Amino acid sequence: GKRRRLSTSVLYDSDESEDSDILVRKVFAKRHCIMDEDESSEEQQPDKTCPTENVSTNRKQNVFAKLKELAKQRATRRSCSSEDCEDSNGETETEEEPLFHLSFTPTEVSETDSDSMKDFIVEEEEDGDDNTEHVKKLLILLTYVFFFFFFVNSGLTAFFSVSRCDHYVHFKRIVKAFLINAIDDTFLSSLYDGTRQKKYAQDMLLSLHYLDDRFIQPRLENLISRSRWKDRYKERVDCYPDVRIILKNPKNISCQACELNRYCKFDVLLSGKLYNSRTLEADDFMSDDKQVLKVGMVCANRTRVYHNLKHFKYKLYVDCSSITELDGVEDEPVKDTVERLFSQLEDSGWIQKRYNNLEDYMNDADSFQEEK
């Protein structure tokens, strides 16, 4: 108390004095007082905070150090969520206020260090359990997501495995399969019934499915869904592999495709043998049957586009069969014959030309406008 009063008086005298020597001397005394006050502040602080208890400074410093260490451990174990980050900031602020930790009540000072430490650790364990529970839930959720995408990806991989291959590669496999079937007419049927399990046979089967399910059938369904064709007309176009569309004098009559009144100036001539869509085996029943239908301009154009796609595969097989019949080589293994003919067709550009025709037919179907 005396030192503080002395410091105050020195400050007062220094402010009003004009003598430089006295001022320097008093300033030195002031600094000496401030230094004495800083050195003794640690000794006076326990008396201010706990005047009724005789608690040693070392013990309080140890308790404070332990609490500070536990607070640091608790802050590091917090997650980085917004709420947890706010808690960590609060703890950091608490660490910067040592007077709060040292302001023990008489009851708190009388408790042992082990009891206070035990209470603090129990609270931390409860918070840790909550964080652990959140982590477990997050891991379970991530596990479900992982397995979901794993199974979905596996299914998509199996479904689109054939699509990874180039379209032209699929087309060449189909040509080779048709050449084999033209020599051995049981090959295609054995592919579809699962008899042949070798890799080359399975690849050919996948390519055949690709041609039907990805190239042809979706476009056929699109052409039908956007038309006013009657089912009877569609069935006729499906059954006859040959078509001729002839321009005639226009007549204002009912179109035999959509049954609407149109200026019909086209005759659709359908002919050819009925065939199996998988094995491509032709049926000789009523092989000379023909159908002539009067249609309008839009239905005639749609018939041409639809028929080209619908019977493309059969026409390709017929061409491959004609090539094997004209070959004339006998007493040669089927594999060698197929490889030789296939190389000739590929070198001459015959396979590429047929593939270009298929692309043209698909483009025509994609660009066909809806009927007005």
C-alpha positions in Angstrom: 0.0 0.0 0.0 2.8 2.4 0.8 4.5 1.7 -2.5 1.3 2.5 -4.4 0.8 5.8 -2.6 4.4 6.7 -3.2 3.9 5.9 -6.9 0.9 8.1 -7.1 2.6 11.0 -5.4 5.6 10.7 -7.6 3.4 10.9 -10.6 1.7 14.0 -9.2 4.9 15.7 -8.4 6.4 14.8 -11.7 3.5 16.3 -13.6 3.7 19.7 -11.9 7.4 20.1 -11.4 9.5 22.1 -13.9 12.9 21.0 -12.5 14.5 18.6 -14.9 16.8 17.1 -12.2 14.0 16.5 -9.8 11.9 15.0 -12.6 14.5 12.6 -13.6 15.0 11.5 -10.0 11.3 11.1 -9.4 10.9 9.2 -12.6 13.5 6.8 -11.5 11.7 6.4 -8.2 8.5 5.8 -10.1 10.1 3.1 -12.2 11.5 1.5 -9.1 8.1 1.4 -7.6 6.6 -0.1 -10.7 9.2 -2.8 -10.8 8.6 -3.6 -7.2 4.9 -3.8 -7.8 5.4 -6.2 -10.7 7.7 -8.4 -8.8 5.4 -8.6 -5.8 2.2 -8.9 -7.9 2.3 -12.6 -7.8 2.7 -12.6 -4.1 -0.2 -10.2 -3.6 -2.6 -11.8 -6.0 -3.3 -14.9 -3.9 -4.1 -12.6 -1.0 -6.7 -10.7 -3.1 -8.3 -13.8 -4.6 -8.4 -16.0 -1.5 -7.9 -13.9 1.6 -9.4 -16.5 3.9 -7.4 -19.5 2.7 -3.7 -20.2 2.9 -3.2 -21.9 -0.4 0.2 -22.1 -1.9 1.0 -20.5 -5.2 2.7 -23.6 -6.6 -0.4 -25.7 -6.0 -2.6 -23.2 -7.9 -0.2 -23.0 -10.7 -0.1 -26.8 -11.0 -3.9 -27.0 -11.0 -4.0 -24.3 -13.6 -1.4 -26.0 -15.8 -3.4 -29.3 -15.6 -6.6 -27.6 -16.5 -4.9 -25.8 -19.3 -3.5 -29.1 -20.7 -6.9 -30.8 -20.5 -8.5 -27.8 -22.2 -6.0 -28.1 -25.0 -6.7 -31.9 -25.3 -10.4 -31.2 -25.4 -10.0 -28.6 -28.1 -7.9 -30.9 -30.3 -10.5 -33.7 -30.0 -13.3 -31.5 -31.1 -14.6 -31.9 -34.7 -14.5 -29.1 -37.2 -18.3 -28.5 -37.3 -19.5 -25.0 -36.8 -20.9 -25.7 -33.3 -17.7 -27.5 -32.2 -15.6 -24.8 -33.5 -17.5 -22.3 -31.4 -16.9 -24.4 -28.4 -13.2 -24.6 -29.2 -13.0 -20.8 -29.5 -14.7 -20.5 -26.1 -12.2 -22.8 -24.6 -9.3 -20.8 -26.1 -10.8 -17.6 -24.6 -11.0 -19.4 -21.3 -7.3 -20.3 -21.4 -6.4 -16.7 -21.9 -8.1 -15.7 -18.6 -6.0 -17.2 -15.8 -7.7 -15.1 -13.2 -10.9 -17.1 -13.8 -9.2 -20.4 -13.1 -7.5 -19.0 -10.0 -10.6 -17.5 -8.5 -11.5 -20.5 -6.4 -14.1 -20.4 -3.7 -13.2 -21.7 -0.3 -15.2 -24.9 -1.1 -13.3 -25.5 -4.4 -9.9 -24.9 -2.7 -10.7 -27.4 0.0 -11.4 -30.2 -2.6 -8.5 -32.4 -3.6 -6.9 -32.1 -7.0 -7.9 -35.7 -7.9 -11.6 -35.0 -7.3 -11.6 -31.8 -9.5 -9.6 -33.6 -12.2 -12.0 -36.6 -12.1 -15.0 -34.4 -12.6 -13.4 -32.6 -15.5 -12.4 -35.9 -17.2 -15.8 -37.4 -16.8 -17.4 -34.4 -18.6 -14.8 -34.8 -21.4 -15.6 -38.4 -21.8 -19.3 -37.7 -22.2 -18.5 -35.2 -25.0 -16.1 -37.7 -26.5 -18.9 -40.3 -26.6 -21.1 -37.9 -28.4 -18.4 -37.2 -31.0 -17.7 -40.9 -31.3 -21.4 -41.6 -32.0 -21.4 -39.0 -34.7 -18.4 -40.5 -36.3 -19.9 -44.0 -36.2 -23.1 -42.8 -37.9 -21.0 -41.0 -40.6 -19.0 -44.2 -41.2 -22.1 -46.3 -41.5 -23.6 -43.8 -44.0 -20.4 -43.8 -46.0 -20.4 -47.6 -46.0 -24.0 -47.7 -47.4 -23.1 -45.1 -50.1 -20.0 -47.1 -51.1 -21.9 -50.4 -51.4 -24.7 -48.7 -53.3 -22.5 -47.2 -55.9 -20.5 -50.4 -56.0 -23.5 -52.6 -56.9 -25.0 -50.0 -59.2 -21.7 -49.6 -61.0 -21.4 -53.4 -61.3 -24.8 -53.6 -62.8 -24.1 -50.8 -65.3 -20.8 -52.3 -66.2 -22.5 -55.6 -67.0 -25.3 -53.9 -68.9 -23.0 -51.6 -70.9 -20.1 -53.8 -71.3 -20.8 -54.3 -75.0 -21.1 -50.6 -75.6 -17.5 -50.0 -74.6 -16.6 -51.6 -78.0 -16.5 -49.5 -81.1 -19.7 -49.7 -83.3 -17.7 -50.8 -86.3 -16.1 -53.7 -84.3 -19.6 -54.9 -83.4 -20.6 -54.7 -87.0 -17.6 -56.8 -88.2 -18.4 -59.5 -85.6 -21.9 -59.7 -87.0 -20.6 -60.1 -90.5 -18.4 -62.9 -89.4 -21.3 -64.6 -87.6 -23.4 -64.4 -90.7 -20.6 -65.9 -92.8 -20.4 -68.8 -90.3 -24.1 -69.3 -90.3 -24.2 -69.2 -94.1 -21.9 -72.3 -94.1 -23.3 -73.9 -90.9 -27.0 -73.0 -90.6 -27.1 -74.0 -86.9 -24.6 -71.4 -85.7 -27.1 -68.6 -84.9 -29.6 -70.8 -83.2 -26.8 -72.3 -81.0 -25.8 -68.8 -80.1 -29.2 -67.8 -78.9 -30.0 -71.0 -77.0 -26.7 -70.8 -75.1 -25.1 -73.9 -76.6 -21.9 -72.1 -77.6 -20.0 -70.7 -74.6 -16.6 -69.8 -76.1 -15.5 -66.2 -75.9 -15.7 -65.5 -79.7 -19.3 -66.8 -79.8 -20.3 -64.8 -76.7 -18.8 -61.7 -78.3 -20.8 -62.3 -81.5 -24.0 -62.7 -79.5 -23.4 -59.5 -77.6 -22.9 -57.7 -80.9 -26.1 -59.1 -82.3 -28.0 -57.9 -79.2 -26.3 -54.5 -79.6 -27.4 -54.2 -83.2 -31.0 -55.1 -82.3 -31.4 -53.3 -79.0 -29.3 -50.2 -79.5 -29.3 -49.5 -83.2 -32.5 -50.7 -84.7 -35.4 -51.3 -82.2 -35.4 -47.9 -80.4 -35.6 -46.1 -83.7 -38.4 -48.3 -85.0 -40.4 -47.7 -81.8 -39.8 -43.9 -82.2 -41.1 -44.0 -85.8 -44.2 -45.9 -84.8 -45.0 -43.8 -81.7 -45.0 -40.6 -83.7 -47.1 -41.9 -86.6 -50.8 -42.6 -87.2 -50.2 -46.0 -88.7 -52.7 -48.7 -88.1 -51.5 -52.0 -86.6 -52.5 -53.9 -89.7 -50.3 -51.8 -91.9 -47.3 -52.1 -89.6 -47.6 -55.9 -89.5 -47.5 -56.0 -93.2 -44.4 -53.9 -93.4 -42.8 -56.1 -90.7 -43.6 -59.4 -92.5 -42.3 -58.6 -96.0 -38.5 -58.1 -96.4 -38.8 -56.5 -99.9 -40.4 -53.2 -100.7 -40.9 -51.0 -103.7 -42.4 -47.5 -103.5 -43.8 -46.4 -106.8 -45.0 -42.9 -107.7 -48.5 -42.9 -109.2 -51.2 -40.4 -110.1 -52.5 -38.7 -107.0 -56.0 -39.6 -105.7 -57.9 -38.0 -102.9 -58.7 -41.2 -101.0 -58.2 -42.7 -97.6 -54.5 -43.6 -97.0 -54.2 -47.3 -96.3 -51.4 -46.7 -93.7 -53.1 -44.1 -91.5 -56.7 -44.2 -92.9 -56.9 -40.5 -93.2 -58.0 -38.6 -96.3 -54.9 -37.7 -98.3 -53.7 -37.1 -101.8 -52.3 -40.6 -102.2 -49.8 -40.7 -105.0 -47.6 -43.7 -103.9 -48.0 -47.4 -104.2 -46.2 -49.5 -101.6 -45.4 -52.9 -103.1 -44.5 -55.5 -100.3 -43.0 -58.9 -101.2 -40.5 -61.6 -100.0 -40.4 -64.5 -97.6 -41.3 -64.4 -94.0 -38.2 -65.1 -91.8 -37.2 -65.7 -88.2 -35.8 -62.5 -86.7 -33.1 -64.4 -84.7 -31.9 -67.3 -86.8 -32.8 -65.5 -90.0 -34.2 -68.7 -91.4 -36.7 -68.0 -94.2 -40.2 -69.6 -94.4 -41.2 -70.8 -97.8 -45.0 -70.6 -97.0 -46.7 -68.3 -99.5 -43.3 -67.1 -100.7 -44.8 -65.4 -103.8 -47.4 -63.4 -101.8 -47.5 -59.7 -102.5 -49.3 -56.6 -101.1 -49.9 -53.3 -102.9 -51.1 -50.4 -100.7 -52.0 -46.9 -101.6 -50.5 -44.3 -99.3 -49.8 -40.6 -99.0 -46.5 -38.9 -99.2 -45.7 -38.8 -95.5 -46.6 -42.4 -94.9 -44.6 -43.5 -98.0 -41.5 -41.8 -96.7 -42.0 -43.2 -93.3 -42.4 -46.7 -94.8 -39.1 -46.4 -96.6 -37.2 -45.3 -93.5 -38.9 -47.9 -91.3 -38.5 -50.8 -93.7 -34.8 -50.1 -94.3 -34.0 -50.4 -90.6 -36.4 -53.2 -89.9 -35.0 -55.6 -92.5 -31.4 -54.4 -92.6 -30.1 -57.4 -90.7 -31.9 -59.9 -92.8 -30.6 -58.2 -96.0 -27.1 -58.3 -94.7 -27.3 -62.0 -94.0 -28.7 -62.7 -97.5 -25.7 -60.9 -99.0 -23.3 -62.9 -96.8 -25.0 -66.1 -97.9 -24.6 -65.1 -101.5 -20.9 -64.6 -101.1 -20.3 -68.0 -99.5 -22.3 -69.6 -102.3 -20.2 -68.0 -105.0 -16.9 -68.9 -103.3 -16.7 -72.4 -104.8 -13.9 -73.6 -102.5 -14.5 -77.1 -101.2 -12.9 -79.3 -98.6 -11.8 -76.4 -96.4 -12.4 -76.0 -92.7 -15.2 -73.6 -91.8 -12.9 -71.4 -89.8 -10.4 -71.0 -92.6 -13.1 -70.3 -95.1 -14.7 -67.6 -92.9 -11.4 -66.0 -92.2 -10.4 -65.9 -95.9 -13.8 -64.5 -97.0 -13.9 -62.0 -94.2 -10.4 -60.7 -95.1 -11.5 -60.3 -98.7 -14.6 -58.4 -97.8 -12.7 -56.1 -95.4 -9.9 -55.4 -97.8 -12.3 -54.5 -100.7 -14.3 -52.1 -98.5 -17.5 -54.2 -98.7 -18.0 -54.3 -94.9 -17.4 -50.6 -94.5 -19.9 -49.8 -97.3 -22.6 -51.9 -95.5 -21.8 -50.2 -92.2 -22.2 -46.8 -93.9 -25.6 -47.8 -95.2 -26.6 -48.7 -91.7 -25.5 -45.3 -90.4 -27.5 -43.6 -93.2 -30.6 -45.5 -92.2 -30.2 -44.6 -88.6 -29.7 -40.9 -89.4 -32.8 -41.0 -91.6 -34.8 -42.4 -88.7 -33.5 -39.8 -86.3 -34.2 -36.9 -88.5 -37.6 -38.0 -89.6 -40.2 -35.3 -88.8 -43.4 -35.9 -86.9 -46.5 -36.0 -89.1 -48.5 -32.7 -89.3 
